[in-house]
Amino acid sequence: MMINTNKLDIAVRFYQFFTYLYFKTGNYEYWIKGIKALDEAINLRKEGY
């Protein structure tokens, strides 16, 4: 089984993980980390990843 570990995939997984933690706990620190991960994913997408 191959796992896709490019930078864009990792950034999206971090976004999903942190937003899951935010909705589960209600802690805004997770929301902020999720938004930062989403921003990183957007920047990577613009760079062509």
Order of alpha helices (4+ residues) and beta strands (2+ residues): alpha-alpha
